[in-house]
Amino acid sequence: MIVATVSGVATMNASRRRRRGFRRRLLSCAHQHERRPAVIHRYVMHLVHRNADGRWHLQAKGRTIGAFDTKAEAEAAGTKRGRELQEVGQDAQLVVHRADGSIEHEYTYGHDPERFAG
Protein backbone atom coordinates (compact mmCIF):
# COMPACT_ATOMS: atom_id res chain seq x y z
CA MET A 1 0.00 0.00 0.00
CA ILE A 2 1.42 3.35 -1.02
CA VAL A 3 0.76 6.03 1.57
CA ALA A 4 2.68 9.08 0.46
CA THR A 5 5.38 10.20 -1.87
CA VAL A 6 8.59 11.75 -0.66
CA SER A 7 10.32 13.78 -3.33
CA GLY A 8 8.57 11.79 -6.05
CA VAL A 9 9.36 8.31 -4.58
CA ALA A 10 6.52 6.20 -3.23
CA THR A 11 6.94 4.87 0.31
CA MET A 12 5.20 2.07 2.17
CA ASN A 13 3.55 2.57 5.49
CA ALA A 14 5.64 1.66 8.53
CA SER A 15 3.64 -1.43 9.56
CA ARG A 16 4.08 -3.01 6.15
CA ARG A 17 7.83 -2.33 6.20
CA ARG A 18 8.07 -3.97 9.63
CA ARG A 19 6.15 -7.04 8.43
CA ARG A 20 8.32 -7.36 5.34
CA GLY A 21 11.49 -7.13 7.45
CA PHE A 22 10.12 -9.70 9.91
CA ARG A 23 9.44 -12.18 7.10
CA ARG A 24 12.93 -11.74 5.71
CA ARG A 25 14.51 -12.30 9.14
CA LEU A 26 12.25 -15.29 9.76
CA LEU A 27 13.18 -16.90 6.45
CA SER A 28 16.88 -16.20 6.83
CA CYS A 29 16.89 -17.72 10.36
CA ALA A 30 15.04 -20.81 9.15
CA HIS A 31 17.57 -21.37 6.36
CA GLN A 32 20.51 -20.96 8.71
CA HIS A 33 19.36 -23.85 10.88
CA GLU A 34 18.36 -26.08 7.98
CA ARG A 35 21.19 -28.42 7.13
CA ARG A 36 20.97 -30.62 4.10
CA PRO A 37 22.56 -34.02 4.44
CA ALA A 38 25.83 -34.41 2.62
CA VAL A 39 25.63 -36.33 -0.62
CA ILE A 40 26.73 -39.83 0.16
CA HIS A 41 28.16 -41.69 -2.76
CA ARG A 42 27.38 -45.37 -2.81
CA TYR A 43 29.92 -48.02 -3.77
CA VAL A 44 28.02 -50.03 -6.40
CA MET A 45 29.04 -53.59 -7.29
CA HIS A 46 27.56 -55.63 -10.12
CA LEU A 47 27.55 -59.41 -10.28
CA VAL A 48 27.53 -60.35 -13.97
CA HIS A 49 28.09 -63.47 -16.04
CA ARG A 50 30.68 -63.37 -18.80
CA ASN A 51 30.11 -65.75 -21.67
CA ALA A 52 33.72 -65.45 -22.79
CA ASP A 53 35.06 -67.44 -19.84
CA GLY A 54 31.80 -68.79 -18.38
CA ARG A 55 32.50 -67.29 -14.94
CA TRP A 56 30.69 -64.86 -12.67
CA HIS A 57 32.46 -61.52 -12.25
CA LEU A 58 32.07 -59.07 -9.40
CA GLN A 59 32.60 -55.60 -10.83
CA ALA A 60 32.90 -52.15 -9.28
CA LYS A 61 33.62 -48.88 -11.06
CA GLY A 62 33.89 -50.75 -14.37
CA ARG A 63 36.65 -53.09 -13.20
CA THR A 64 36.51 -56.71 -12.19
CA ILE A 65 37.34 -57.17 -8.52
CA GLY A 66 36.77 -60.92 -8.50
CA ALA A 67 35.93 -63.85 -10.78
CA PHE A 68 34.13 -66.96 -9.48
CA ASP A 69 33.07 -70.33 -10.84
CA THR A 70 29.61 -70.26 -9.25
CA LYS A 71 27.06 -67.53 -8.76
CA ALA A 72 26.67 -68.43 -5.08
CA GLU A 73 30.38 -67.90 -4.42
CA ALA A 74 30.33 -64.56 -6.20
CA GLU A 75 27.22 -63.41 -4.35
CA ALA A 76 28.77 -64.40 -1.00
CA ALA A 77 31.92 -62.42 -1.83
CA GLY A 78 29.87 -59.38 -2.84
CA THR A 79 27.81 -59.59 0.34
CA LYS A 80 30.97 -59.84 2.44
CA ARG A 81 32.48 -56.79 0.69
CA GLY A 82 29.25 -54.82 1.17
CA ARG A 83 29.18 -55.57 4.90
CA GLU A 84 32.85 -54.61 5.26
CA LEU A 85 32.13 -51.26 3.65
CA GLN A 86 29.08 -50.77 5.86
CA GLU A 87 31.19 -51.30 8.99
CA VAL A 88 33.52 -48.45 8.03
CA GLY A 89 30.57 -46.13 7.27
CA GLN A 90 30.49 -46.39 3.47
CA ASP A 91 27.18 -47.10 1.76
CA ALA A 92 27.31 -49.97 -0.72
CA GLN A 93 25.03 -51.75 -3.14
CA LEU A 94 25.25 -55.16 -4.78
CA VAL A 95 23.28 -55.58 -8.01
CA VAL A 96 22.90 -59.24 -8.99
CA HIS A 97 22.28 -59.91 -12.68
CA ARG A 98 20.96 -63.03 -14.36
CA ALA A 99 23.04 -64.79 -17.03
CA ASP A 100 21.07 -62.91 -19.72
CA GLY A 101 22.06 -59.55 -18.17
CA SER A 102 18.73 -58.57 -16.61
CA ILE A 103 18.66 -57.58 -12.94
CA GLU A 104 17.61 -60.37 -10.61
CA HIS A 105 17.76 -58.48 -7.30
CA GLU A 106 19.86 -56.01 -5.35
CA TYR A 107 21.15 -55.59 -1.83
CA THR A 108 21.96 -52.32 -0.09
CA TYR A 109 24.36 -51.92 2.81
CA GLY A 110 24.28 -48.85 5.01
CA HIS A 111 21.74 -46.06 4.58
CA ASP A 112 18.88 -47.23 2.39
CA PRO A 113 16.91 -44.27 0.98
CA GLU A 114 13.14 -44.27 1.39
CA ARG A 115 11.20 -45.57 -1.54
CA PHE A 116 8.33 -43.50 -2.87
CA ALA A 117 5.39 -44.79 -4.87
CA GLY A 118 5.20 -43.59 -8.44
Summary of the structure (lengths in Angstrom):
residues: 118
radius of gyration: 28.1
end to end distance: 44.7
largest distance: 87.4
contacts: 259
relative contact order: 0.13
helix: 31%
strand: 36%
